[in-house]
Each structure stands twice: as C-alpha cells, then as structure tokens.
Amino acid sequence: MGQPKSLSAIDRQKWIYLSGISGQKPIIPTDLSALEELAKRHLSPEAYAYIAGGAGQGQTIKNNRAGFGKWRIRPSMLNDVSEVNMRISFLGKHYDAPLFLSPVGVLEMAHKDADRAVARACERTGTPYIFSNQASVAMEEVAPLMPNTPKWFQVYWSRSNDLVASLVGRAEDSGCSAIVVTLDTTMLGWRIQDLDLAYLPFLAGKGIAQYTSDPVFQRLVDGYVEELDQDQPPRRLTGQTIKTLLSLMKTYPGTFWNNLRSGRPLKAVRTFTQIYTNPALNWEDLSFLRKQTQLPILLKGILSSQDAQKAVDYGMDGIIVSNHGGRQVDGAVSSIEMLPEVRDTVGPEFPVLLDSGVRCGADMYKAIALGATAVCIGRPYAYGLAIAGEKGVEAVIRNILADFELTMRLSGKRSVQEIISDKLVTD
C-alpha cells in the first residue's frame, strides 16, 4: 500500500524506519548526491548528460549550491511546534506547501512513462507541476492525471507567434492555471556534455510532443522549406543515422510504416529546428501574450532588480528567479544570491518563486526566509524518475517536504509566514 497524500515528516520517518524492520530500505536515497549517482547508473550517457549537464565548465551549477551554503539558519528554542502549517496562497490559489516541480523536458530519456509518471506522483502528493514545453507527452494527455492538483504550463517563445498563442490556448483548455515564460533560452547554451556526445534529443524526435500535437505546428510542417536549413554538415548514411531515423519514426504520432512512407517526422524535426528559438524576443512582445490569455503570466529567468522591475512595469503577475539550473550561462550569478535584491524591488506581495540549486528542505527554508513565495525543483525529481518511475518521483517529493517540515519545526517555526520574518546569518 502506498503512503497517504497527507503525511507529516514524523510519520514519513516512522514509515521508513518501520519498513526497515522487514528489511525494506527506501526505494531512492535520501542523500541527494547519492540520488544523482544512482540515477546516473540508470540513465544512458546521453540522458545523464542532458539532465545533469550545465553550460560550459559547470561553474553556475557550482555557484547555485555554494550560494545556499553562504546562508545559515539560526534556530529558536522552546516554541510550541506540535502543529505546523506549510500552506501558502498567492495568485488567488491555495497550495499545500511552497514546493513546485519545475519544467524538465525530454523525460522519456529518464523513464518510459515520462511526464505521465510525474503527474501521477504530483496528484498523490498534491504538488503543483509546471508542464514543460519540451515534454515527451502532450499536455492533453497529462492534465487529466492531475484532476485535483494545480498545473501550470511553461512556454518557450518560438519564432511563430501563432504557435505560441496555440500552445497557451491549449494550456487553458487543459486546466492550467498559469503560464510561465522562460526568458533565458532564446538560444541553447554551450552545453559541453551534450556537444561531446554530439547528441540533441529533439533531433531524434524526443521532447517535441507539445509541437507534434499542435495544429499550428502541423501547418508549419506543411509549409516547411528545406532551403532554409543552411550550413548543415554533409549527410552520411551510417548505423547511427539509421538508429536515429528509426527512433524518430517510432516517436512521432501515427504508425511506424505510415511515418516511414510519408517522411513527415523528419520534416517535423527540421521545422522544429527552424522555429524553436527566438533571439529577437524582447519586452514589447509580452503585450502579445497578455492579449492571448487571462491566466496569470510569470517570467522565468529573472536575475536582476532591473529585470524584476520591468516585469512589474509590463504587467506580469509573477517572477521565477532562475538561471535555468546552470544550463545557459557559465559563471552566472546563483539564483539564491539574487533573490533578496529581486524581492526588495517588487515588494512583499508580488509572487516570486525560485529555482536552480534547490536540493533539500533546508534550501527551501532559506529561500523562503530570503523572500521566495515558493521554490521549484528540477533535477532531483528527474533522478527519482530514472530510478523508480512514479514511485521515485513521489519519494523525492515526500523526502524534501519532510525535510522542510522538520527544518521548520526544529527552527521553531509553525508556519511559512513565520519563516518569512526569519533573519538568516551570513558571512
């Protein structure tokens, strides 16, 4: 029998220890470093590089972790913490805890159930999930798996505004309650792990399910012009070429033989590569998105007070302080170190979420104390997915929430609101 949705940290510990009496150890490590190491053994080299890798030499990934280490919690004693309240409210919605799952693309590289497994784990734990624009499963198939749990949609702004509008409309129809615009990926960063393997999953038809299920994208495929794909290396038929083509035919909607005869999957991938990124995106474009939806719009990738103020000035509804998990700019500032500056700029009520580098309950506590409304995790749940599918994702969520609750109670805090007033210690 699985654990119930509502489970205190103490009950979570008891569950693990009592299971140990019969020789049953946790299905995933509670140590996040051990979690990554075990996941690496379950993933192909290409999958691990894509999920774990960062830009350049990986300095921003290191900065993210070091940034949390610069802040220290000062516990307060002899407070009645027999009861604790982790609930939060913002943008007109109530959430059981200040934890969201960040959008992570191409989850089929981690597990065959991909986004479906994540959605089921979120439903069981009541954890909001931000659907990825680069999902392996279309949102219309994933959303029904979360009938009682909040879901948002992340959009990458492509070169087609019609496609952006279509994706946002589909998100609304699927029951998503907010739109997250990722700002920091108007082009791919210099990701050396992927480059050294010469592997980009989208070229094998992976992680483009939101596109291939979209009517606007299909019309773009109809109008594909091969001459626009310039500066390509000479095409050679090799074993790897055949393997990639076979993967593409299996991944694309429709039957294998119809896909092979039509050649449409290959045209779809080439269309995707033509329109995926939009380096010309600028602040004025946000007015277009505002006209497409009544849903709250949050901007993901804000790392400065100047950009935070612009988000407010341009009528956005929230911010996610993020450096894309260190995947875009090598040597960038950490998300946690920029959080206080952003919070001071936008004021106490404006929603400010944080991702990039969050690995444990203490990280959650520190982020909230420094001004985060909630935090988002990415790689940890992808590792749990790789190890044990849906149960692995659920275990990661439960472990982090239990750690957060215990950190609250052992620090003398009975609610998230009390954490906000905490003053952390730093050098």
PAFI-154712 format. One record per residue (C-alpha): residue number from 1; x, y, z. Coordinates in Angstrom, 2 decimals. Each point is the difference from the previous one (the first is absolute). Layout:
REM PAFI-154712
ATOM    k     east    north       up
ATOM  NUM        X        Y        Z
...
***
This chain:
REM PAFI-154712
ATOM    k     east    north       up
ATOM    1     0.00     0.00     0.00
ATOM    2     1.26     3.49    -0.86
ATOM    3     0.28     2.81     2.47
ATOM    4    -2.95     2.39     0.43
ATOM    5     0.05     3.45    -1.58
ATOM    6     0.12     1.72     3.39
ATOM    7     3.01    -1.24     1.92
ATOM    8     1.97     1.89     2.64
ATOM    9     3.78    -0.04     0.08
ATOM   10    -0.03    -2.08     3.18
ATOM   11    -2.34    -2.52    -1.62
ATOM   12     2.26    -0.07    -3.05
ATOM   13     2.98    -0.85     2.17
ATOM   14    -1.99    -2.67     1.85
ATOM   15    -1.11    -1.51    -3.31
ATOM   16     3.61    -0.35    -1.14
ATOM   17     1.34    -1.34     3.30
ATOM   18    -2.85    -2.47     0.55
ATOM   19     0.39    -1.26    -3.57
ATOM   20     3.62    -0.65     0.86
ATOM   21    -1.03    -2.56     2.59
ATOM   22    -1.06    -2.28    -2.84
ATOM   23     3.15     0.80    -1.95
ATOM   24    -1.58     2.55    -2.32
ATOM   25     2.21     2.99    -0.67
ATOM   26    -1.13     3.22    -1.75
ATOM   27    -0.50    -0.44    -3.74
ATOM   28     2.23     3.03    -0.60
ATOM   29     2.81     1.52     2.10
ATOM   30    -0.96     2.88     2.25
ATOM   31     3.51     1.40    -0.56
ATOM   32    -0.33     2.13    -3.14
ATOM   33     3.60    -0.64    -1.08
ATOM   34    -0.58    -3.74     0.25
ATOM   35    -3.29     0.49    -1.86
ATOM   36     1.82     1.52    -2.98
ATOM   37     2.66    -2.69     0.04
ATOM   38    -2.57    -2.79     0.00
ATOM   39    -2.02     1.72    -2.73
ATOM   40     3.12     0.20    -2.14
ATOM   41     0.19    -3.78     0.04
ATOM   42    -3.62    -0.21    -1.23
ATOM   43     0.44     2.54    -2.79
ATOM   44     1.70    -0.25    -3.36
ATOM   45     3.08     2.23    -0.39
ATOM   46    -2.05     2.28    -2.27
ATOM   47    -2.88     0.26     2.48
ATOM   48     2.27     0.69     2.96
ATOM   49     1.90     2.66    -1.94
ATOM   50    -3.23     1.71    -1.00
ATOM   51    -1.55    -0.02     3.49
ATOM   52     3.04     0.58     2.20
ATOM   53     2.12     2.13    -2.31
ATOM   54     0.42     3.74     0.09
ATOM   55     1.46     2.75    -2.13
ATOM   56     3.73     0.14    -0.61
ATOM   57     2.11    -1.20     2.91
ATOM   58    -2.99    -0.26     2.31
ATOM   59     0.94     2.93     2.22
ATOM   60    -3.58     1.23     0.28
ATOM   61    -1.15    -3.38     1.31
ATOM   62     2.71     0.28     2.66
ATOM   63    -1.01     3.60     0.73
ATOM   64    -3.59    -1.08     0.58
ATOM   65     0.99    -2.45     2.69
ATOM   66     2.64     2.28     1.53
ATOM   67    -2.55     2.81     0.12
ATOM   68    -2.22    -1.94     2.40
ATOM   69     3.03    -0.84     2.13
ATOM   70     0.71     3.67     0.68
ATOM   71    -3.20     0.32     2.04
ATOM   72    -0.51    -1.64     3.39
ATOM   73    -3.12    -0.61     2.05
ATOM   74    -0.15     1.16     3.63
ATOM   75    -2.46    -2.31     1.84
ATOM   76    -2.25     1.37     2.73
ATOM   77    -0.75    -2.22     3.02
ATOM   78    -3.01    -0.78     2.21
ATOM   79    -2.71     0.83    -2.51
ATOM   80    -3.07    -2.20    -0.16
ATOM   81     0.50    -1.76    -3.33
ATOM   82    -2.34    -2.91     0.63
ATOM   83    -2.02     1.26    -2.98
ATOM   84     1.42     1.43    -3.21
ATOM   85    -1.64     1.67    -3.00
ATOM   86     1.82    -0.09    -3.34
ATOM   87    -2.87     1.42    -2.07
ATOM   88     0.40     3.11    -2.12
ATOM   89    -2.26     2.12    -2.21
ATOM   90     0.73     2.25    -2.96
ATOM   91    -1.53     0.94    -3.35
ATOM   92    -3.38    -0.97     1.40
ATOM   93     0.95    -3.65     0.59
ATOM   94     0.79    -2.06     3.10
ATOM   95     2.91    -2.44     0.09
ATOM   96     0.77    -2.71     2.54
ATOM   97     3.70     0.90     0.17
ATOM   98     2.40     2.48    -1.63
ATOM   99     1.40    -2.64    -2.36
ATOM  100    -0.52    -0.23    -3.78
ATOM  101     1.54    -2.29    -2.60
ATOM  102     1.89     1.98    -2.63
ATOM  103    -0.45    -0.79    -3.68
ATOM  104     2.52    -2.64    -1.11
ATOM  105    -0.04    -1.04    -3.62
ATOM  106     0.56    -3.31    -1.77
ATOM  107    -0.90    -2.12     3.03
ATOM  108    -0.36    -3.03    -2.27
ATOM  109     3.79    -0.16     0.24
ATOM  110    -0.39    -0.72     3.72
ATOM  111    -3.01    -2.34    -0.03
ATOM  112    -2.49    -1.35    -2.51
ATOM  113    -2.97     1.50     1.91
ATOM  114     1.67     3.42    -0.10
ATOM  115    -2.36     2.90     0.80
ATOM  116    -2.85    -2.37     0.83
ATOM  117     1.93    -1.47     2.93
ATOM  118     0.86     3.46     1.30
ATOM  119    -3.62     1.13    -0.21
ATOM  120    -1.24    -3.04     1.92
ATOM  121     2.59     0.61     2.73
ATOM  122    -1.05     3.64     0.21
ATOM  123    -3.65    -0.99     0.33
ATOM  124     0.80    -2.42     2.81
ATOM  125     1.97     2.60     1.93
ATOM  126    -1.98     3.12    -0.94
ATOM  127     3.07     1.61    -1.55
ATOM  128    -0.45     2.53    -2.84
ATOM  129     1.68    -0.92    -3.29
ATOM  130     1.18     2.43    -2.67
ATOM  131    -0.44    -1.83    -3.32
ATOM  132     3.01     0.31    -2.28
ATOM  133    -0.22     1.44    -3.50
ATOM  134     2.49    -2.76    -0.89
ATOM  135    -2.08    -2.79     1.50
ATOM  136     0.02    -3.58    -1.20
ATOM  137    -3.79    -0.23     0.38
ATOM  138    -2.56     2.55    -1.20
ATOM  139    -1.64     2.10     2.71
ATOM  140    -3.47    -1.29    -0.91
ATOM  141     1.10    -3.49     1.03
ATOM  142     1.77     1.07     3.20
ATOM  143    -2.48     2.52     1.43
ATOM  144    -2.80    -2.55     0.71
ATOM  145     2.42    -1.89     2.25
ATOM  146    -0.03     3.01     2.36
ATOM  147    -3.71     0.80     0.48
ATOM  148     0.45     1.34     3.53
ATOM  149     3.47     1.54    -0.17
ATOM  150     1.10     3.36    -1.45
ATOM  151     1.84    -0.08    -3.32
ATOM  152     1.72     2.78    -1.93
ATOM  153     1.46     0.08    -3.50
ATOM  154     3.45     1.19    -1.00
ATOM  155     0.36     1.51    -3.45
ATOM  156     3.14     0.49    -2.07
ATOM  157    -0.69     2.92    -2.29
ATOM  158     0.65    -1.32    -3.49
ATOM  159     0.30     1.99    -3.23
ATOM  160    -3.70    -0.57    -0.65
ATOM  161    -2.36     2.14     2.07
ATOM  162    -2.87    -2.07    -1.32
ATOM  163     1.59    -3.09     1.53
ATOM  164     0.54     1.80     3.33
ATOM  165    -3.66     1.03     0.02
ATOM  166    -1.10    -3.55    -0.82
ATOM  167     2.08    -1.54     2.79
ATOM  168    -1.34     2.49     2.52
ATOM  169    -3.57    -0.63    -1.11
ATOM  170     0.48    -3.74     0.34
ATOM  171     1.44     0.53     3.50
ATOM  172    -3.14     1.91     0.99
ATOM  173    -2.22    -2.73    -1.44
ATOM  174     2.03    -2.62     1.91
ATOM  175    -0.71     1.67     3.33
ATOM  176     3.34     1.70     0.56
ATOM  177    -0.34     2.93     2.40
ATOM  178     3.10     2.04    -0.99
ATOM  179     2.43     0.51    -2.88
ATOM  180     3.75     0.06     0.60
ATOM  181     2.13     1.65    -2.70
ATOM  182     3.62    -1.17     0.01
ATOM  183     2.11     3.00    -0.95
ATOM  184     3.54    -1.33     0.14
ATOM  185    -0.12    -2.50    -2.87
ATOM  186    -0.31     2.11    -3.12
ATOM  187     2.81    -2.29    -1.15
ATOM  188     1.64    -3.08     1.49
ATOM  189     2.95     0.54     2.33
ATOM  190     3.43    -1.52    -0.66
ATOM  191    -0.68    -3.38     1.63
ATOM  192     3.23    -1.91    -0.32
ATOM  193    -1.30    -3.34     1.28
ATOM  194    -2.59    -0.11    -2.80
ATOM  195     2.44     1.37    -2.54
ATOM  196     2.67    -2.59     0.76
ATOM  197    -2.56    -2.73    -0.57
ATOM  198    -1.29     1.86    -3.09
ATOM  199    -3.49    -0.68     1.24
ATOM  200    -3.12     2.17     0.10
ATOM  201    -3.14    -2.02     0.81
ATOM  202    -2.34     2.22    -2.03
ATOM  203     1.70    -1.14    -3.20
ATOM  204    -1.14    -3.56     0.78
ATOM  205    -3.55     1.23     0.50
ATOM  206     0.19    -0.08     3.79
ATOM  207    -1.42     2.79     2.15
ATOM  208    -2.14     1.58    -2.73
ATOM  209    -3.40    -1.47     0.85
ATOM  210    -1.52     3.43     0.71
ATOM  211     0.93     0.94    -3.56
ATOM  212    -1.02    -3.10    -1.90
ATOM  213    -3.39     0.07     1.75
ATOM  214    -0.59     3.64    -0.97
ATOM  215    -2.09     0.93    -3.07
ATOM  216     1.96     3.21    -0.64
ATOM  217     3.28    -1.89     0.07
ATOM  218    -1.40    -2.55    -2.44
ATOM  219    -0.86     2.82    -2.39
ATOM  220     3.57     1.24     0.36
ATOM  221     1.22    -3.48    -0.91
ATOM  222    -2.16     0.16    -3.12
ATOM  223     1.82     3.19    -0.98
ATOM  224     3.49    -1.25     0.83
ATOM  225     2.64     1.31    -2.39
ATOM  226     3.19    -2.06    -0.03
ATOM  227     2.07     2.81    -1.49
ATOM  228    -0.33     1.90     3.29
ATOM  229     2.12    -2.61     1.75
ATOM  230     3.42     1.39    -0.87
ATOM  231     3.53    -0.97     1.04
ATOM  232    -0.80    -3.62     0.76
ATOM  233     2.79    -2.60     0.02
ATOM  234    -0.01    -2.48    -2.89
ATOM  235    -2.58    -2.71     0.58
ATOM  236     1.49    -3.49     0.17
ATOM  237    -1.88    -3.26     0.43
ATOM  238     1.49    -1.80     2.99
ATOM  239    -1.19    -2.39     2.65
ATOM  240    -0.65     2.93     2.31
ATOM  241    -1.99     1.78    -2.71
ATOM  242    -2.25    -3.03    -0.42
ATOM  243    -0.40    -0.34     3.78
ATOM  244    -1.04     3.66     0.29
ATOM  245    -2.46    -0.29    -2.87
ATOM  246    -1.57    -3.13     1.50
ATOM  247    -0.38     1.80     3.34
ATOM  248    -1.62     2.93    -1.77
ATOM  249    -2.49    -2.20    -1.84
ATOM  250    -1.01    -1.73     3.26
ATOM  251    -0.27     3.21     2.02
ATOM  252    -2.08     2.01    -2.45
ATOM  253    -3.82    -0.32     0.19
ATOM  254    -1.43    -2.57    -2.38
ATOM  255     1.11    -3.45    -1.08
ATOM  256     3.62    -0.82    -0.70
ATOM  257    -0.60    -0.94    -3.64
ATOM  258    -2.14     3.03    -0.79
ATOM  259     2.64     2.24     1.53
ATOM  260     2.71    -1.73    -1.99
ATOM  261    -1.91     0.36    -3.28
ATOM  262    -1.03     3.62     0.52
ATOM  263     3.32     1.33     1.29
ATOM  264    -2.02     2.40     2.12
ATOM  265     1.86    -0.69     3.29
ATOM  266     3.24     1.21    -1.56
ATOM  267    -1.71     3.11    -1.35
ATOM  268    -1.44     0.64     3.47
ATOM  269     3.41    -0.15     1.65
ATOM  270     1.49     2.31    -2.60
ATOM  271    -2.92     2.40     0.42
ATOM  272     0.58    -0.07     3.75
ATOM  273     3.67     0.89    -0.40
ATOM  274    -0.98     2.96    -2.22
ATOM  275    -2.42     1.54     2.49
ATOM  276     1.00    -1.28     3.47
ATOM  277     1.87     3.06     1.26
ATOM  278    -0.65     3.71    -0.49
ATOM  279     3.05     2.20     0.65
ATOM  280    -2.02     3.09    -0.96
ATOM  281    -2.36    -0.38     3.00
ATOM  282    -0.28     3.23     2.02
ATOM  283    -2.09     1.64     2.71
ATOM  284    -2.47     1.51    -2.46
ATOM  285    -1.01    -3.50    -1.14
ATOM  286    -1.60    -0.67     3.38
ATOM  287    -3.01     2.11    -0.97
ATOM  288    -0.82    -2.61    -2.66
ATOM  289    -0.11    -2.76     2.60
ATOM  290    -2.14     2.06     2.35
ATOM  291    -2.59     0.31    -2.76
ATOM  292    -0.10    -3.78    -0.45
ATOM  293    -0.94    -1.01     3.53
ATOM  294    -1.66     1.07     3.23
ATOM  295     2.20    -2.38     1.97
ATOM  296     2.75     1.39     2.26
ATOM  297     3.33     0.30    -1.81
ATOM  298     3.29    -0.57     1.81
ATOM  299     3.43     0.70    -1.46
ATOM  300     2.67    -2.65     0.63
ATOM  301     3.66     0.96    -0.18
ATOM  302     0.03     3.33     1.87
ATOM  303     3.34     0.62     1.75
ATOM  304     0.17     3.76     0.57
ATOM  305    -1.95     2.80     1.62
ATOM  306    -0.19     1.80    -3.36
ATOM  307    -1.72    -2.92    -1.71
ATOM  308    -2.21    -0.58     3.04
ATOM  309    -1.22     3.59    -0.19
ATOM  310    -0.67    -0.37    -3.73
ATOM  311    -2.09    -3.09     0.70
ATOM  312    -2.18     2.10     2.29
ATOM  313    -0.09     2.94    -2.42
ATOM  314    -1.10    -2.25    -2.87
ATOM  315    -2.92    -1.37     2.00
ATOM  316     1.30    -3.47     0.76
ATOM  317    -1.49    -1.91     2.92
ATOM  318     3.09    -1.63     1.46
ATOM  319     3.67    -0.88    -0.33
ATOM  320     2.07    -3.17     0.22
ATOM  321     3.55     0.85     1.01
ATOM  322     2.01    -2.54    -1.97
ATOM  323     3.18    -0.56    -2.01
ATOM  324    -1.47    -3.10    -1.67
ATOM  325     1.84    -2.31     2.36
ATOM  326     3.33     1.27    -1.31
ATOM  327    -0.75    -1.23    -3.52
ATOM  328     0.21     3.26    -1.91
ATOM  329     2.79     2.35     1.19
ATOM  330     3.21    -1.34     1.51
ATOM  331     1.15     2.09     2.96
ATOM  332    -3.37     1.68     0.58
ATOM  333    -1.20     1.20     3.38
ATOM  334    -1.87    -2.52     2.12
ATOM  335    -3.75     0.28     0.33
ATOM  336     0.06     0.15     3.81
ATOM  337     2.47     2.89     0.16
ATOM  338    -2.20     2.12    -2.27
ATOM  339    -3.23    -0.83     1.81
ATOM  340     0.19     2.71     2.73
ATOM  341     0.67     2.69    -2.61
ATOM  342    -2.95    -1.09    -2.10
ATOM  343    -2.31    -0.18     3.01
ATOM  344     0.99     3.48     1.16
ATOM  345    -0.76     1.33    -3.47
ATOM  346    -3.48    -1.47    -0.49
ATOM  347    -1.25     0.37     3.57
ATOM  348    -1.35    -2.54     2.51
ATOM  349    -3.20    -1.08    -1.79
ATOM  350     1.19    -0.63    -3.56
ATOM  351     0.41    -3.78    -0.68
ATOM  352     3.67    -0.96    -0.23
ATOM  353     0.90    -3.66    -0.42
ATOM  354     3.53    -1.37    -0.10
ATOM  355     1.64    -2.90    -1.74
ATOM  356     3.55    -1.10    -0.88
ATOM  357     1.96    -1.78     2.70
ATOM  358    -2.79    -1.00     2.40
ATOM  359     0.86    -3.45     1.34
ATOM  360    -1.45    -0.36     3.51
ATOM  361    -2.38     1.33     2.63
ATOM  362     2.61     2.32     1.44
ATOM  363     0.38     1.60    -3.45
ATOM  364    -3.77     0.55    -0.08
ATOM  365     0.11     1.61     3.43
ATOM  366     2.86     2.34    -0.96
ATOM  367    -1.68     1.03    -3.25
ATOM  368    -3.24     0.87     1.77
ATOM  369     1.83     1.91     2.71
ATOM  370     1.73     2.03    -2.73
ATOM  371    -3.25     0.87    -1.75
ATOM  372    -1.18    -2.92    -2.14
ATOM  373    -3.73    -0.65    -0.11
ATOM  374     0.77    -3.61    -0.94
ATOM  375     2.84    -2.04    -1.47
ATOM  376     0.26    -2.34    -2.99
ATOM  377     2.07    -3.15    -0.43
ATOM  378     1.11    -1.55    -3.27
ATOM  379     2.88    -2.47    -0.14
ATOM  380    -0.84    -1.81     3.28
ATOM  381    -3.38    -1.23    -1.21
ATOM  382     1.45    -0.91    -3.40
ATOM  383     2.53    -2.18     1.82
ATOM  384    -2.77    -1.60     2.04
ATOM  385    -1.88    -0.66    -3.24
ATOM  386     3.03    -1.70    -1.53
ATOM  387     0.44    -2.30     3.00
ATOM  388    -3.55    -1.00     0.84
ATOM  389    -2.49     1.73    -2.30
ATOM  390    -3.08     1.47     1.63
ATOM  391     0.94    -1.38     3.43
ATOM  392     3.43     1.57    -0.30
ATOM  393    -1.45     3.44    -0.73
ATOM  394    -2.44    -0.37     2.88
ATOM  395     2.81    -0.99     2.36
ATOM  396     2.08     3.04    -0.97
ATOM  397    -2.95     2.31     0.64
ATOM  398    -0.84    -1.60     3.35
ATOM  399     3.63     0.05     1.13
ATOM  400     0.51     3.69    -0.78
ATOM  401    -3.30     0.98     1.61
ATOM  402     0.80    -2.05     3.11
ATOM  403     3.42     1.60     0.22
ATOM  404    -1.57     3.44    -0.39
ATOM  405    -2.59    -0.67     2.69
ATOM  406     2.60    -1.25     2.46
ATOM  407     2.23     2.99    -0.76
ATOM  408    -2.94     2.29     0.76
ATOM  409    -0.92    -1.68     3.26
ATOM  410     3.57    -0.45     1.26
ATOM  411     0.62     3.69    -0.77
ATOM  412    -3.04     0.98     2.04
ATOM  413    -2.32     0.94    -2.87
ATOM  414    -3.65    -1.09    -0.18
ATOM  415    -0.92     1.49    -3.37
ATOM  416     1.52     1.21    -3.23
ATOM  417    -0.96     3.53     1.01
ATOM  418     2.26    -0.27     3.06
ATOM  419     2.93    -1.01    -2.22
ATOM  420    -0.43     3.17    -2.04
ATOM  421     0.87     2.09     3.05
ATOM  422     3.09    -2.07     0.78
ATOM  423     3.43     1.57    -0.32
ATOM  424     2.63    -2.33    -1.33
ATOM  425     3.67     0.30     0.92
ATOM  426     2.59     0.59    -2.70
ATOM  427     3.70     0.87    -0.17
***
